[in-house]
Amino acid sequence: MKQWNHMGSTPERPTQPEFAHLPRLLEAVAGVAAGLELPAVLTHVVEAATDLAGARYGALGVLDDAGRLSEFITTGLTSAQEAAIVGLPVGRGVLGLLVDDPRPLRLADLATHPAAAGFPPGHPPMRSFLGVPIRIGDDVFGNLYLCEKRGADEFSLDDEILVASLAAIAAVAVENARLHARQQDLAVVHDRERIARDLHDKVIQRLFATGMSLQAAVRLPVEDLVGRVENAVDELDGIVTEIRQTVFDLALEPTDRAGLTATVLAVVDEMTRDTGLVVDVRLPPDLDRCRDATAVDATAAALRETLANTVRHADARTVTVELGFDDDVLHLVVVDDGRGPDPDADRPRPGHGRGLANLAARADALDGVYRIVPNVPTGTRTEWTIRPPVGT
């Protein structure tokens, strides 16, 4: 791009840098490093640029993803001048030129540039101009604009280099803010997925078990029916508590949580009570060395989902639940004597829930696997293998 510097045919060269400028530059860098809110950092940058380049007015425009001006921070205007200006800049004229072709531009008189579009009503007159892109590599986040050089007809190459340094600081601040926003969005998505998994693994299966218990109650004599309903009400109260814990993510320290042994026994009782299944639970004495909350919750979810599928689909009479450690690998094996697995049981299908997909994701996150295979001679064998942190 032609530089409208009107300095004659001899190329302009920068002079030696003035070390007096370093404190202001370092202040701007410190603002980014300190994690200040983006508007505060950008305001500090445009004020420092205006001061160091000797400008009367300064502005900083931030572009949105479509390349339009989305924010416009100004300095140097009085309150009366700001109130008198009709409308905010929309990126036309020389401002639009810098958006379309983000390279430094210095002008002795804005009005002489072919792209000049004039000022909105109420805007103070401005002649000398310096515009510098706010960019990192090919990513352009906006532009830094200065007008009305004090004590000279136009801005110098030294001013351009100095302001470019501040624009680079602004670019880092904008990029950091956008990366933080993306991380926040990803965290929200992750939390939604986690809550959905927990609601399915911890709540829906308990509701199913309670429903099965009530369904079986219709065959009971009246004197036994009251006790069954009371148990169901107690279970529903517990489910409400589980929902609250899941939604609000009530974090407990590992030492406050039930150990893996107690958790497994509670899940077995919860899922097989009143089902008629004969359950054989085999647990080693060192099982509670696994105190990692994520591993305990994931293993409980795997057991709950497996037993729910056994009750629903297996038409089994007996089921064996066995846990143990092989070095630092935790194994959960559930075997029933029912009709055997669906050939597509290890492939989640549309409309068939998300339990298996949830468990596969949980196992993968713990460097493990979850699989369902036929048992010999009959029935289904479900294997859950993870590598949790161990110890207390």
VOMAR-503395 format. One record per atom (N, C-alpha, C): residue in one letter; x, y, z. Coordinates in steps of 0.02 Angstrom, whole numbers, plus 50000, padded with zeros to 5 digits. Example, Ala and Ser with C-alpha at 12.3 -4.5 7.8 and 13.67 -1.06 7.14 Angstrom:
// VOMAR-503395
A506604971650390 A506154977550390 A506604983550390 S506424988850354 S506844994750357 S506455000250394 
END
This chain:
// VOMAR-503395
M500424994050000 M500005000050000 M500445006250000 K500235011149962 K500585017549962 K500505020850030 Q501055023250058 Q501015026850122 Q500925034250108 W500365036950129 W500195043950117 W500535048350169 N501215048350167 N501565052150218 N501805058950194 H501785060150127 H501955066650099 H502635069150124 M503115064550128 M503775066550155 M504295067450100 G504095067550036 G504575068249982 G504815061549958 S505335061449916 S505545055349884 S506025051249927 T506315054249977 T506785050550020 T506405046350070 P506525039650071 P506165035350119 P506285037650190 E505755037450229 E505815039450299 E506105033850340 R506545035450385 R506855030450427 R506725032050501 P506655026650540 P506525027950612 P507145030550646 T507045034550697 T507595036950738 T507715031950794 Q508215033150834 Q508345028850891 Q507745028850939 P507555023050966 P506985022851011 P507115026951074 E506595029951099 E506645033851161 E506465029451220 F506935028451265 F506825023951322 F506305026751369 A506145033151362 A505625036051404 A504945032851390 H504875029751331 H504245026551313 H504155019751346 L504705016651367 L504665009851392 L504195008951451 P504185013451500 P503725012351556 P502995011751535 R502775015951488 R502075015451466 R501945008951429 L502435006751388 L502355000351354 L502314994651404 L502754994851454 L502764989551504 L502124989551545 E501834995451557 E501194995851593 E500654992151554 A500644993151488 A500144989851447 A500244982251448 V500874980051443 V501014972851447 V500794970151514 A500934973851568 A500754971551635 A499994970851641 G499624975251608 G498894974751610 G498644968351581 V498944966051526 V498744959651496 V498954953851542 A499574954151567 A499834948751610 A499434948151675 A499174953751699 A498794953651762 A498094950951753 G497894949651691 G497234946851680 G496664951751688 L496804958251675 L496274963251679 L495734961751628 E495134964151642 E494584963351594 E494774966751528 L494534963751473 L494734966151407 L494594973651397 P493994976251413 P493884983451403 P494394987851439 A494604985851499 A495094989751537 A495774989751502 V495974983851476 V496614983351441 V496604987551378 L496064987051338 L496034990751276 L496004998351288 T495645000351339 T495625007451356 T496325009951375 H496685005851414 H497365007651433 H497815008151372 V497725003551324 V498145003551264 V498025009851222 V497385011651210 V497255017451167 V497475023851202 E497405024151267 E497635030151303 E498395030751300 A498745025051307 A499475025151304 A499715027051234 A499385024451182 A499565026051114 A499465033451100 T498905036151122 T498765043251111 T499285047651146 D499465045751206 D499955049651244 D500645049151213 L500875043051197 L501555042151173 L501665044851103 A501145044551060 A501215047150992 A501045054550987 G500845057651042 G500685064751042 G500065066351002 A499545062051007 A498925063050970 A498415066551014 R497975070350983 R497425073451020 R496865068451032 Y496745064150982 Y496185059350986 Y496445052350971 G496125047551002 G496295040550989 G495675036250991 A495705030550955 A495145025850955 A495415018950941 L495045013950966 L495235007050955 L494595003350934 G494615000450874 G494034996750850 G494174989250850 V493704985250878 V493764977950880 V493274975050829 L493514970250789 L493104967250738 L492774960850764 D492164959450741 D491844953150758 D492074947850708 D491784941750713 D491984936250670 D491834937650596 A491364942050583 A491184943750514 A491594949550487 G492054952250527 G492474957750504 G492154964550511 R491634965150551 R491304971550563 R491524974350630 L491514981050635 L491684984250698 L491154982550750 S491364979350804 S490894977450857 S490994981550920 E491604984150930 E491744988450988 E492154994350963 F492055000150994 F492425006150975 F492565010251037 I493195010251058 I493405013751119 I493775020051099 T493575025651128 T493885032051109 T494195035451169 T494645040051154 T494935044351205 T495075051151174 G495075056351215 G495215063151191 G494605067351179 L494025064251170 L493405068051160 L493125070251227 T492865076351229 T492515078551289 T491815075451289 S491495075751347 S490815073151352 S490355076651303 A490435083351296 A490015087051249 A490135084951177 Q490775083551159 Q490915081251091 Q490615074451078 E490685069951127 E490395063251118 E489635063751109 A489315067951149 A488585068651144 A488375071651077 A488805075651048 A488615079050986 A488675074650925 I489075069250928 I489175064950870 I488565060650858 V488315060650797 V487715056850779 V487935050050753 G487805044850792 G487965038050770 G488685036150782 L488795029550789 L489465026750798 L489755024650731 P490425024150726 P490725021950663 P490495014950644 V490405013850579 V490195007350555 V490725004250509 G491295007450502 G491835004450463 G491855006550391 R491585012350374 R491635014850305 R492225019650299 G492365021950239 G492905026650227 G493585023750242 V494015027950270 V494695025750286 V494685020250338 L494225020450385 L494175015050435 L494015008450401 G493575008750352 G493415002650315 G494005000150274 L494395004850248 L494995002950210 L495474998950253 L495575001150315 L496014997550360 L495744990750379 V495074990050380 V494774983550394 V494904978850336 D494814981450274 D494904977250215 D495634975850199 D496064980550214 D496774979850199 D497174981950261 P497254977450309 P497534979250375 P498284980250373 R498494986050348 R499194988050351 R499234995150378 P499794996950409 P499855003650437 P499735009050385 L499415014450405 L499255019950360 L499345026550396 R499755031050366 R499845037750393 R499635042950341 L499235047650363 L498995052850318 L499095059650349 A499295064550307 A499345071450331 A498655074650334 D498195072250290 D497525075150288 D497035069750268 L496615067750313 L496125062550299 L495705064050237 A495535070250229 A495065072150175 A495365070950105 T496035070650100 T496345069850035 T496385062550012 H496225057850055 H496275050850035 H495675048849992 P495785044949939 P495235043149895 P494665039349930 A494825035949985 A494305032050020 A493945036250072 A494125042550081 A493815046650133 A493065047150122 A492685046350175 A491955046650171 A491675052250213 G492105056350241 G491855061850282 G491685059550353 F491505064350396 F491345062950465 F490595063450476 P490335059850525 P489615060550541 P489475067450571 P488845069550571 P488675076050600 P488905076550673 G489175082350690 G489405083550758 G490105081350773 H490435077950725 H491105075450736 H491605081250732 P492085081750778 P492585087150774 P493035086250713 P493295091650685 P493735091150627 P494385087550644 M494615083350598 M495245079650608 M495605079250541 R496275080250542 R496655080150480 R497185074550482 S497695075350522 S498225070250522 S497965063750553 F498215058150526 F497925051650544 F498465046350545 L498425041750593 L498845035850596 L498405029850614 G498405024850571 G498025018750584 G498485012750582 V498435008350632 V498855002350637 V498414996350652 P498494990750616 P498084984850630 P498264981550696 I497764978650727 I497854974550787 I497834967350763 R498404964150760 R498434957550728 R498964953150760 I498864946550753 I499374941550769 I499414937050708 G499974937450672 G500034933750610 G499514936050559 D499114931250534 D498594932950486 D497924934450520 D497894933750585 D497264935050621 D497234942350640 V496734945850614 V496644953050626 V496044953950673 F496154957350729 F495644958250780 F495344965250779 G495664969950744 G495404976750742 G495944981550721 N495854987950738 N496334993050720 N496384998250775 L496975001450778 L497105006850825 L497175013250784 Y496775018350800 Y496755024450760 Y496965030450803 L497375034850775 L497565041050808 L497445046850759 C497235052550787 C497125058450745 C497405064750779 E497575069650736 E497785076250758 E498435075950799 K498995075250763 K499655075250794 K499785082050825 R499985082050888 R500145088350922 R500845090650901 G500925097050884 G501575099850870 G501875097950803 A501485094750759 A501735092950693 A501145092050646 D501295092150580 D500755091450531 D500535084250523 E500955079550540 E500765072550531 E501165068150578 F500955061850583 F501295056950626 F501915054350590 S502415052450629 S503055050250601 S503095042650599 L503625040150566 L503745032950566 L503885030450637 D504215034450677 D504325032550746 D503665031550783 D503185036150769 D502525035450800 D502195028850778 E502275027350713 E501965021250686 E502255015050720 I502925014850728 I503245009050760 I503025008450832 L502985013950866 L502785013950936 L502065011550944 V501625014250903 V500915012350908 V500825005150886 A501225002750838 A501184995650818 A501344991050876 S501814993250919 S501974989150978 S501374988651025 L501034994251034 L500434994151077 L499874990151044 A499824990450978 A499304986550943 A499434979050953 A500074977050954 A500234970050966 A500014967851036 I500094972351084 I499864970951152 I499104970151153 A498764974551117 A498034974051114 A497824967551081 A498194965351029 A498024959050995 A498074953151043 V498594953151084 V498674947751133 V498084947851182 A497874953751203 A497324954351251 A496674951651220 V496534953551157 V495924951251124 V495934943651114 E496514941151091 E496574933951080 E496484930151145 N496784932551199 N496704929251264 N495974929151286 A495624934851276 A494924935151295 A494504930351254 R494644929751190 R494244925251148 R494394917951163 L495034916451176 L495204909651196 L494874907851262 H494854912551308 H494524911351372 H493774910051362 A493474914051317 A492754913051303 A492634906151273 R493084904051227 R493004897351197 R493074891951250 Q493564892851295 Q493644888051349 Q493034887651393 Q492744893551406 Q492134893651446 Q491574889851411 D491504890951345 D490994887451307 D491104879951309 L491734877951300 L491884870751302 L491744867851371 A491894871751423 A491764869351491 A491014868451502 V490614873051474 V489884872351481 V489644866151446 V489904864951385 V489704858951347 V489914852651386 H490534852751412 H490774847051450 H490334845751512 D490164851151547 D489744850451606 D489054847751588 R488774850051532 R488124847551511 R488154840051496 E488684837951462 E488764830851447 E488844826851511 R489254829551558 R489354825951621 R488704825351660 I488324830851663 I487684830651700 I487204825751667 A487194825751599 A486754821051564 A486954813851580 R487614812451581 R487834805651598 R487634803851669 D487754808551715 D487594807151785 D486854806151796 L486444810251762 L485724809351769 L485504802551744 H485804800351689 H485624793751663 H485884788251708 D486544788651724 D486854783151760 D486634782551832 K486514788351864 K486354788151935 K485604788551950 V485234792051907 V484544793551924 V484054789251886 I484124789051819 I483624785451779 I483614778051797 Q484204775151808 Q484224768051826 Q483894766751894 R483984771351940 R483644770552005 R482894771151997 L482674775751955 L481954776251941 L481694769851910 F482084767051865 F481874760751833 F481794755251886 A482304754751930 A482264749551982 A481664750552027 T481524756752044 T480934758252087 T480294756452050 G480264758051985 G479674756251946 G479574748751942 M480124745051934 M480074737651932 M479804735051998 S480044738052054 S479814735852119 S479064737052128 L478824742852106 L478104744352111 L477694739952064 Q477984738552006 Q477624734351958 Q477514727351987 A478034724852020 A477974718252050 A477504718252110 A477384724052139 A476964724452199 A476234722852186 V476014723252123 V475304721952109 V475114714752124 R475614710352128 R475474703252142 R475524701652217 L475674706652257 L475754705452328 L475084706052365 P475024702652421 P474424703752463 P474434710852491 V473834713152511 V473764720052533 V474224721652591 E474304716952637 E474714718452696 E475454719552678 D475684716652623 D476374717752602 D476444723752555 L475884725752525 L475904731152476 L476094737852509 V475844739052570 V475984745352604 V476734746152614 G477074740952638 G477784741352649 G478174742552584 R477954739352530 R478294740352466 R478224747552442 V477624750452449 V477524757452429 V477934762152472 E477964760852537 E478364765052581 E479104764852561 N479344758852543 N480044758252520 N480144762252456 A479654762052412 A479704765652349 A479734773252361 V479324775552409 V479324782652425 V480004784752452 D480294780452496 D480954781952523 D481474782152466 E481404777552419 E481874777452363 E481804783652320 L481194785852309 L481084791952270 L481364798052305 D481314798252372 D481634803652409 D482394803652397 G482684797652397 G483394797252383 G483574799452313 I483134798052265 I483254800052196 I483224807652189 V482764810852225 V482734818152224 V483394821052250 T483654817952304 T484294820252330 T484844819252279 E484824813652243 E485334812352191 E485304817552136 I484694819452117 I484624824552065 I484934831152088 R484804832952149 R485094839152175 R485854838852175 Q486124833152196 Q486844832352198 Q487134832752127 T486794829952079 T487044829852010 T487014836751980 V486434840151986 V486344846651954 V486804851851984 F486864851852049 F487264856952082 F487984854652095 D488144848552074 D488834846052077 D489134847152146 L488824844252195 L489064844952263 L489704840952271 A490264844452275 A490924841152276 A491084838952348 L491304832752353 L491524830052418 L492264828352414 E492614829252469 E493304827052473 E493314819452471 P493854816452443 P493884809152440 P493794805852508 T494044808852561 T493974805752627 T493264806052653 D492834810252622 D492144810752645 D491684805852608 R491934802652556 R491514798552514 R491504791352540 A490964787652523 A490944780552537 A491474777052496 G491794771852524 G492294768052487 G491974764052432 L492394761052389 L492144757152333 L491754751052356 T491964747852410 T491604742052435 T490884743752453 A490794749052494 A490124751052514 A489714753352454 T490034756752407 T489674759152348 T489424753352306 V489844748352295 V489644742552255 V489074738852288 L489124737652352 L488594734052387 L487924737852385 A487974744552391 A487364748652388 A487044748252319 V487454748452266 V487184748052198 V486864741252186 V487184735952207 V486904729152198 V486234728652233 D486194731052295 D485564730752331 D485024734952298 E485224740852276 E484754745552243 E484464742652180 M484884739252139 M484664737152072 M484354730252071 T484474726052122 T484224719152120 T483714717652174 R483604722352219 R483104721252271 R482424719952241 D482074714852265 D481394713252243 D481354711052170 T481914709052139 T481904706652070 T481884699152065 G482044695552119 G482074688252117 G482744685552095 L483214689852075 L483874687552055 L484274685052115 V484634679652105 V485104677352155 V485784680452138 V486054684552183 V486654688352168 V487234686052211 D487804684752179 D488414682752213 D488914688452203 V489104691752259 V489564697452255 V490234695252284 R490774696252245 R491444694252266 R491904700352265 L492114702452325 L492524708552331 L493154706952370 P493734709252347 P494364708052383 P494434712852442 P494844711152491 P494914715452550 P495254722152536 D495624722652481 D495984728952467 D495604733452419 L494974732352408 L494604736152358 L494574743552374 D494544745252439 D494474752252458 D495114756352452 R495654753252427 R496234757452412 R496104762052353 C495584760552315 C495364765152262 C494914770352293 R495184776552304 R494794781952334 R494674787652285 D494874786752223 D494774792052174 D494024792652159 A493764798752169 A493034799752162 A492794798252092 T493174800252041 T492964798951973 T492924791551958 A493434787751981 A493444780551969 A492884777052007 V492754779052069 V492214775952108 V491544777252075 D491424783552056 D490784785252024 D490694781651958 A491234781351918 A491184778051853 A491064770551861 T491394767351909 T491294760251919 T490584758851944 A490334763051988 A489644762252011 A489154763051954 A489294767851909 A488854768851852 A488874762851805 A489474759951794 A489524754051752 A489144748151781 L489204747251846 L488844741751879 L488084742951877 R487874749151889 R487164750751887 R486864749551818 E487204751751766 E486954750751698 E486934743351680 T487444739651700 T487474732551684 T486914728751719 L486814730051782 L486284726551819 L485594728551793 A485514734751773 A484884736951744 A484734733051680 N485244732151637 N485144728351576 N485004721051591 T485324718351643 T485194711351662 T484464710551683 V484224715051726 V483534714651750 V483034715551692 R483184720151647 R482714721651592 R482694716151539 H483294713851519 H483324710051457 H483574702951462 A483914701151516 A484284694851515 A483844688751530 D483284689751565 D482864684151587 D483304679151626 A483724681951671 A484204677751707 A483934675951776 R484234670551804 R484064668651872 R484614670351921 T485234670251898 T485804671751941 T486264676851907 V486624680551948 V487114685351923 V487694685651973 T488294685851946 T488894686251987 T489244692951974 V489404696352028 V489754702752024 V490434701852057 E490974702952020 E491644701952047 E492084707952030 L492414710552081 L492894716052072 L493564713952099 G494094716952071 G494754715552096 G495284719652061 F495884719752089 F496444723352061 F496944718452031 D497204720351974 D497774716951944 D498314722351936 D498784722551983 D499244728251989 D498824734452001 D498864739351956 D498474745551966 D497864745751921 V497664740151893 V497084739951849 V496494736951889 L495934740551887 L495334738251922 L494884734651872 H494674728651890 H494234724651847 H493554723851881 L493024724951843 L492344723351864 L492064718551812 V491854712751835 V491564707751790 V490874705851817 V490384706351774 V489694704351792 V489474698951743 V489284693151771 V489084687351730 V488384685151751 D487944684251701 D487284681551715 D487164675251675 D486644671451693 D486484665151658 D485874665951613 G485774671851588 G485184673151547 G485264671351474 R484894674851432 R484844673051361 R485434675251319 G485894679151347 G486474681251309 G486384688251281 P486934691351259 P486894698351238 P486594699251169 D486314705051158 D486104707251092 D486734707851049 P486734705350987 P487344706150945 P487564713250936 D487084718050942 D487254725150934 D487324728651001 A487404724851056 A487394727951122 A487964732851133 D488534731651099 D489104736051110 D489104741951063 R488574742751022 R488534748350976 R487894752250991 P487964758251020 P487384762351036 P486974763650973 R486324762950978 R485884763950921 R485404769750934 P485214773450881 P484744778950890 P484104776450923 G483874780250974 G483254778551007 G483324773251061 H483924770751073 H484024765551123 H484424767951182 G484384774351197 G484714776951256 G485454778251244 R485774780851296 R486474782851289 R486904779651343 G486634774651378 G487004771651433 G487654768551413 L487664764451359 L488274761151338 L488794766151312 A488554771151275 A489014776351251 A489314780151310 N488904781551361 N489164784951420 N489724780951453 L489594774451461 L490084770251496 L490724769451455 A490654768951389 A491254768551347 A491674774851354 A491334780651358 A491694786951366 A492024787351435 R491664785151486 R491944785151554 R492564780651557 A492514774651529 A493084770051530 A493674772751492 D493544775651434 D494094778451394 D494454784051432 A494064788051469 A494374793551507 A494824790951563 L494724784651583 L495124781651636 L495594776251609 D495764777051544 D496244772551512 D496004765251516 G495354764251504 G495074757551510 G494584755851454 V494214750451464 V493734748151414 V493114745651450 Y492554745651412 Y491934742751435 Y491664738551378 R491564732051390 R491324727851335 R490834722651361 I490414720351314 I489904715351329 I490014709551281 V490094703351308 V490224697551266 V489794691751290 P489684686651247 P489314680651269 P489714676951323 N489364674151371 N489674670051422 N489614662751401 V490094658751423 V490084651651408 V489914647751472 P489414643451473 P489044640951415 P488434645251394 T488204649451440 T487614653451423 T487634660051461 G487244664851437 G487194671151473 G487634676651443 T487754681751484 T488114687651462 T488684689151511 R489244691251484 R489814693151524 R489984700451507 T489964704751558 T490124711851549 T490764713351587 E491234716651552 E491884718051581 E492014725551581 W492224728051638 W492394735151648 W493094735251676 T493564738151639 T494254738351660 T494514745451655 I494764748051710 I495024754951711 I495674755151751 R496034760751744 R496654761651781 R496584767851824 P496284767251883 P496174773251925 P496794774851967 P496844781151988 P497344782652040 P497184778752102 V497674776252137 V497554772252197 V497864775552257 G497694773152315 G497944776052377 G497424780352409 T497594783452465 T497114787552502 T497294794852494 
END
